[in-house]
Amino acid sequence: MAVEYHQLEDIENGEASDHLIAPATPNKPPTKPGMLRRTLQAPYKSMLHNLSLAIVLLLAFGGLVTLIQHLTALFATHQPLSCNCGTSLHDALAMNCQYDTLASAWLPPHCRDDELTALFDRAGPGPNGAWAYYADQNGTQPLTVDEVARLPLGTNRWSTFEWHVAHCFFVWRKQYRARFRPNIVEGKYDNEFHITHCAKEFLRRNPLQMITTFAGTDLQADHSSYEARFTEAQRRMFAVDHVLREEGGGVGRG
């Protein structure tokens, strides 16, 4: 593009000077104030965007690292949770355990499904769905739930065949629900042997109101009374989530 030149005025004489020649400046549109502000703000917006993105990525990376650390520690130090409540009623109360009618045992909070146990307690044939408990097989000495809970170790209470059937169904429900809830299932019933035991009981087809079922009040629900009769495969499955009883250890009725 050709450059145009024009004469400049002689500042001192107020006249045009032949030797004062400068290139003509092309006309430019005036810059609007809003456009100027946007022009100045654009670099700062870009910097702010990049900074925000960097912070988000840094936080996400930090969260991922923390999650990996927690998972690593969890798998490295995995120990089966215990459902034991000591060796006495005093121990059980001090450990925040409660008597659970479905388990016939004192259980700590992480081993209980209180909602399900409440449903079980209202599933019986008595008033308000109550179950009957007795101190003898003839059913002549009724027991309250509180009395059952405080039975001395080695003392059994009796209940009906219907109670036994309902107990099996509700334990199976507890095992299923534990997949979606924070509680675990006590080793006393969380084993394949108990499932096969229940199946055999169903085949007996006893009258529902026959008093055939007895159980003690357990403080240590980690173990099944049938562990000595587990097959090797059943022992391996049980050991995934529970601690097997040491050889020669005492066996309580489950």
PyMOL commands that set and color helices and strands:
alter all, ss='L'
color gray80, all
select helices_A, chain A and resi 33-76+89-94+109-111+114-121+127-129+145-149+161-177+192-204+227-229+232-241
alter helices_A, ss='H'
color red, helices_A
select strands_A, chain A and resi 5-10+15-23+98-100+105-107+133-134+142-143+156-160+211-216
alter strands_A, ss='S'
color yellow, strands_A
deselect
rebuild
show_as cartoon
